[in-house]
Amino acid sequence: MSSLGHQLATSVLVVGAGGSGLRAAIEVAEAGIAVIAVAKRTADNVHTVTTSGCLAEAPPATGPEDTWERHTADTLREGHLLADPRTAQIVARHAAQGFHDVRRYGVRLDRQGRGGTARHGFGDHPYRRAAFTDEHAGLEVRRALRERAEQLAVPVLSNVYVTRLLVDDGTVFGAYGFDLVDGSRYLVHADSVILATGGHTRIWRRTSSRRGENNGDTFRLAVEAGARLRDPELVQFHPFGLIRPETAAGIPVSEAARGVGGVLLNNLGERFMTRYDAERMELCGRDRVALASYTEIKEGRGTQAGGVWLDLSHLPRETVLTRLPRVHKALLDLQMLDITRDPVEVAPTAQYSMGGVWVRPEDHSTDVDGLFVAGEAASGLHGANRLEENALIELLVYGRIAGRAAAEYSARLTSQHRSPAAVRAAEADVDRLAAADGDQNVRALHRSVRHLMTERAGVVRDEAGLAAGLAELDAIEARMACLGVHVDIAGFEDLAYAFDLRSAVLAARATLLCALERRETRGCHNRSDHPDVDPDLHVNLVWSPTSGVRREPVPPVPTHIAELMHAVPADARSIE
């Protein structure tokens, strides 16, 4: 059934057209280097659009008392010392450039007097670094990036599923995939490749990720190409995931909901955050709020459906309608619920992969020559907990850096790698899977992976559960030998789900093995059988199928940064 319908060549190939992918492609195009971006979804239907909240920027906009060094210190402190200090410094130092870029592209930020950008305190930022667009910053950033890419005439190929990166002698030279609508094949030769395909949060049952995304595609593509993963066990659970309807389960209510004064209540009507962080309450770090909600539910003080209540009804109606218009409308549409009058039921949901592909901090290059990674797909910045609103600024900073590095790599080449054998292997892999006619259902197996990850490696983990999860994963992988894939008139989605399943299994295995090795509680990683921080585990856990889990020292924090890593003062928590 194979037929090579499309053969293309470019200097830089960007896999993924969300925020980080588009920012990288823009940087390449602005450098005058040929670039092509490919994406599984259409151009206006990507994960960055669902990102809520705001962007974090340190000086100069935040005032003379704040510095990029303080932003770095806050990032490292909130990451519980597992973030790479070099990466954190780069993001903090270049955050202002990231803001300048998106303003240049047309991002509209909330304004305050004299035309300045409104700044808010948020989460564990001790200074007012949060710049809101409204309650959906991701949508506004994505709009501006898309318009800039269109101005530059960046080709974005939609509905293309990349199944394999093409590698010869440790050097990437392109990618292979197929069209999700008609099944025609794509072979894209490229001097360098930037992976910007997100994380692996879809492998949990309740997740902010939509179907078909964040199944661990990045992990599988990178690992099969010869790269390694770092800290895949470190996953942030957002405390405000919807419970119903089933079609929307896991979608997070915007961070702005707690920013404007939303409170959490258990089934006894108690504002339970007083037990967990009496000073910062709902405005403390997401890992603390998620663990508090999980604990209330686990100890029987949750709702009948297994959640807690997020209540905004005490706020002035005008505040909710003005500051949370999309949240208000969404809950009316989804549940016929008016959040100005009634609380909404929420529970922790897997939202962000803080680990990812091992990359070098200076340019996000990998173990594979010519392969770069940007955005949530990469590791290094967040450690064991993501400082609120660092995600969007990270993609702007490292999208630019990775884009420039990939363009410069291409410009330095004096010859192009090619391997007909690698192309034939990629083609044969798709052929085999498309022809699979076993009795095992792809979607059912994927649900099994999500179930075991939720039960064995959710907000709280332990040795017995993780070991059981690995055994269950072995059984699922054995069943995959009898997979049935059905390509029909509806398109090639089933074939994509089959590759997604491969990705999910690899991502789950890496996560379980590293979670088993990290016998401590640190940040988002909660081990009920190891409730304390272990100083010997002040390391990153690096995994590959060939070497297993290895410990890698975290680079030292510069003295002048370490001196700033003090506790966040409670009086810096005001959102207004």
Phi, psi and omega in degrees: 000350185290141175206124182277095185277335186220120175238118186234162176218142179206168177284314181232131175250127176252121178261110185112132182234035170278203184299311183292321179296315179293320179297321178294315181297322178298316181298318179296313182296320180293339176276358179080020180257140181294135182216146172229137174247140176237146183213147178289329183255173174288165189298333183258017186225072184231166188294326182303331180300329182277352182293128182256184172090234190201185177249143179261128176225134175269217185292164004274351189292338187269357176114159186293337181285341178263150180218164176294331177296321178293320176300318177300312181299318180296321178297316181291319179297313182292335176279005177054039171069015177258352177285153177280117183302328180293318178295316180298321178294320180296315180295315181294319182291329185258006180300318180298323177295321177299318177296317179300318181299309185289331173295320178298327179278350175108017177294135180257116180255155176304141182252160172227190185306148179062022173081003180283166178280132178293135181241142183229149168282149183200140173050235182257024170276121179282350178237164183280082183259349188277118177253113182274147165262320168182213180275008178224077180296323182302321180298317181290318178297316181297320178300313182294319179295319180296317180296322178293320177298321178294321177300323181275359181058040176288121178291125176241111181269113182270161177060032177250120180260116179275121182263336183201142168275141182267124186228138175226120177053046177076012181233130180282144177223019176146202182209159180233144179192195182215159178279129184290342182268306185249357176080359180297150187270152176237129170239116181243112174276137181209149176289323179217158183228136174246119175272124178220055190250024170079193186254219186224027185287347178288350180277003170257155186292316177255116188211154176280348181278145180274167180301137176089001179227158177055039175271008184094019179307313181302314182302311183293312181301316182291314182295317179295336177279343179118008178272175179239164177251150179233126174054048179293344180285346184270100185233132180271129176258120179284133185286347191246044177281136178295151177260324180221159355289169183304323181294340180247005184302130178098340178298126184281140168289139186310144175302333181299340180296319176278335178297324181273356175121015176296145181237156179256134180232145173268187183287354175265001182081011181275139171279087197289345180296345175300334180279342189246328177200084188293338181276310186265341177053228184292348182267008175281182185301150182302323182298322181289318180293318180296317179295321178298315179297316179302317181296316178300316180294315183295327183269012172088011180256016178270180179284171180298328181274002177088041178220194172227176183255131170258116190244126175240005189292342179280349181276155174302136182306321182296325178298314180296314183292330181277316185270336183230050184297321181288321177297315180301312180294318182299317181290328173296317181290317187279320188232002187053041184247128176262106186289350174284346182241326188231148177285160178248141182277127182224163177207160179303140181224139179295119187242323191215132175273111180275334169274177180174207180289138175294125180224159174277138186295330187289329184215003182060033169281163185240190176291344182261123181301130178087358180254125179237158182224140182223153175079209183299338179295337183263167177239167172127322187278320198264340181060227185268002173193136183274124172297129184312135173071013173280344186293313182292321180289329176299314183293329178288320181289306186277340170299316178295314184294314180295321178300314180294318180296318179295322178294317180293322177300313179299316183294334181279341186293141175254350176206160181253136174286142172214146177213099177304328180294320179294321178294316179297321179295319178295319179295315181295326179298315178294319179302314183296315183290323179295333181266000182297129184230034179284185185259008181264125183279129183301311184293322179296319179293323178295320176299324178296320177297314182295324179294312183293325179292324178293317183282327188256338185218044180275217182300322179237135182234164171209168186301312183296318181294319180293319178296318177297322178298320178295321178295318178295324178293322175302318181294320178296317180296323177296321179292335180295342177295339180247037183290144173246125180242129186241102176267120184217197185296340181284353180112198190247029179297323182296323176294320177297318179298326179295317176292323175301320180297317176303315180297316182298319180294317178296316180296320179296318181296315179299318181295312181297316182295318179288325177295326177293320181289327183275083182273070179196170170248122183209116178061234183286346184267105183251114175253111182296334179271354176220078191283355184248163173286135177256114181303331180289346179258023169282063184216159167269144178257118185250130187232143166212158181298332183274323184258349183072208182268127177232147179270134180234126181300142173280131180303149182293150177276129177303145186304317184292336175280317181300325181293340181266357185275057179267169179296150181282126180294138183297329183284359176266011188269351185299132179279341184252000000 
